[in-house]
Amino acid sequence: MEMVTVMCTTTISTLTLANLLHDPLIQLVRLSDNVSESDHSELLHRVKDSLIARAALPQPALQAAL
């Protein structure tokens, strides 16, 4: 069985790396999964770096189907 954690924020502007690191719900899940704070922080930084790298890649042009 796969478990998915969903985090809801009031606005997209509150979704920052710092907020993710300190969100009470995420902290409870992290602790229940025995994930250290440093491992969690490292994971979030790797995700952030991956998203930045992905955004820098050229995007394929969309072609209209006729």
N, C-alpha and C positions, 0 to 999 in steps of 0.2 A: 504494500500500500504506500502511495506517495503522499506526503504531507505538504501542503502549500500554506505559506503564511502571507496574509494580505495586510498591508498597512494603509490606513486611510488617514489622510491629513485634511485639514480644513481648506488649505489652499496649496497650490503647487509651489509657491514661494517658501513654504515651511519645509519642503523636502530637500534638506541639505545633508551633506555628509556628517556634519556635526550633530544634526538632529537624529540621523539614523543611528549614530554611535551612542546616543543617550536616550533614545525612545524607550519608555518603560516596558511596552509590550515586546519590543525586539529584545530588550535585555532579559526579560523573563524566558523567552524562547531560547536565547543564547545560553542562559544558565541551565535550563532544563535539558539542553543538548550537550552540556559539559564543554562548551566552546569558550576558550579563554578570551578575555577582552582584547589582548594583543592579536590573537588569530582573527578575531572578528574585524578588528580595525584594518589588519593587513588585507583581508578579503575585500572589504569595501573600497580600499584604496586601489586594489587591482581591478575591481569592476569599474571604478571611475576612470582609471588610465585606459582600460579597454574601450570604454565608450568614447573617450576623447580620440583615441587612435581610429576607431571605426568612423567617427564623424569626419576625420581628415581624408578618408579614402574617397576617390572619385565615385560618384553615384552613376549607375547606368542610366542612359536616357530611356524614357518610356516611349514606346512606339504604339500608336493607335492601330488597333486591329480593324482592317477593312473587310 
